[in-house]
């Protein structure tokens, strides 16, 4: 008879790390996207079904946000102008940020969403407005709303059907909800901030209930 041995804490940690670093597809164990070389991750290689790159924001989503925030800068433009570097240049007074969903090579280092968030915070601290979108799990948005309430100005855009760079055709989405993180330039007073955040919270609740 086999004896069941309770794994040690170290064993459990090792298993958890291996699960995080791999994903099982069709019976094969493949490295997690974060562990792949930048040229091999799905952001660069394109959709597995048709090879297209679904990076572009649908016009209806962008136009709605632009009407509210009057964007005057895009640190992640497509196509990328020669020599342009959104991670080092100064941003405008109101920026829309749809960063790469996969890692990139920048100044000899592999960088992912943390680099873009760090830059967004730096620009916001200069008194600028930054609106950054990125896929997260729906439960994360639910927890943020429950924990931070009116202090969290985050909107749920749903599973956005990003457009292909090749022909602007809509994709199937990422399978995850897109969080819209809003870092506003300084509001006139605390009351205005509270009112704005309260409205944002109602928008998030409505989106979650409708999903």
Secondary structure as the mmCIF struct_conf table of DSSP 4:
data_model
#
loop_
_struct_conf.conf_type_id
_struct_conf.id
_struct_conf.beg_label_comp_id
_struct_conf.beg_label_asym_id
_struct_conf.beg_label_seq_id
_struct_conf.end_label_comp_id
_struct_conf.end_label_asym_id
_struct_conf.end_label_seq_id
HELX_LH_PP_P HELX_LH_PP_P1 UNK A 2 UNK A 4
HELX_LH_PP_P HELX_LH_PP_P2 UNK A 6 UNK A 8
HELX_RH_AL_P HELX_RH_AL_P1 UNK A 9 UNK A 21
STRN STRN1 UNK A 22 UNK A 25
TURN_TY1_P TURN_TY1_P1 UNK A 26 UNK A 27
STRN STRN2 UNK A 28 UNK A 31
HELX_RH_3T_P HELX_RH_3T_P1 UNK A 33 UNK A 35
BEND BEND1 UNK A 36 UNK A 36
HELX_RH_3T_P HELX_RH_3T_P2 UNK A 38 UNK A 40
BEND BEND2 UNK A 41 UNK A 41
HELX_RH_AL_P HELX_RH_AL_P2 UNK A 42 UNK A 45
TURN_TY1_P TURN_TY1_P2 UNK A 48 UNK A 50
STRN STRN3 UNK A 54 UNK A 56
HELX_LH_PP_P HELX_LH_PP_P3 UNK A 57 UNK A 58
HELX_RH_AL_P HELX_RH_AL_P3 UNK A 59 UNK A 69
STRN STRN4 UNK A 73 UNK A 73
TURN_TY1_P TURN_TY1_P3 UNK A 75 UNK A 76
BEND BEND3 UNK A 78 UNK A 79
HELX_LH_PP_P HELX_LH_PP_P4 UNK A 80 UNK A 81
TURN_TY1_P TURN_TY1_P4 UNK A 82 UNK A 83
TURN_TY1_P TURN_TY1_P5 UNK A 86 UNK A 88
BEND BEND4 UNK A 89 UNK A 89
HELX_LH_PP_P HELX_LH_PP_P5 UNK A 90 UNK A 91
BEND BEND5 UNK A 93 UNK A 93
STRN STRN5 UNK A 94 UNK A 98
BEND BEND6 UNK A 101 UNK A 102
STRN STRN6 UNK A 104 UNK A 106
TURN_TY1_P TURN_TY1_P6 UNK A 107 UNK A 108
STRN STRN7 UNK A 109 UNK A 111
HELX_RH_AL_P HELX_RH_AL_P4 UNK A 113 UNK A 124
TURN_TY1_P TURN_TY1_P7 UNK A 125 UNK A 127
STRN STRN8 UNK A 129 UNK A 136
HELX_RH_AL_P HELX_RH_AL_P5 UNK A 138 UNK A 148
HELX_RH_3T_P HELX_RH_3T_P3 UNK A 149 UNK A 151
STRN STRN9 UNK A 154 UNK A 156
BEND BEND7 UNK A 159 UNK A 159
HELX_LH_PP_P HELX_LH_PP_P6 UNK A 162 UNK A 162
STRN STRN10 UNK A 163 UNK A 164
TURN_TY1_P TURN_TY1_P8 UNK A 165 UNK A 167
STRN STRN11 UNK A 170 UNK A 170
BEND BEND8 UNK A 175 UNK A 176
STRN STRN12 UNK A 177 UNK A 183
HELX_LH_PP_P HELX_LH_PP_P7 UNK A 184 UNK A 187
BEND BEND9 UNK A 188 UNK A 189
HELX_RH_AL_P HELX_RH_AL_P6 UNK A 190 UNK A 210
#
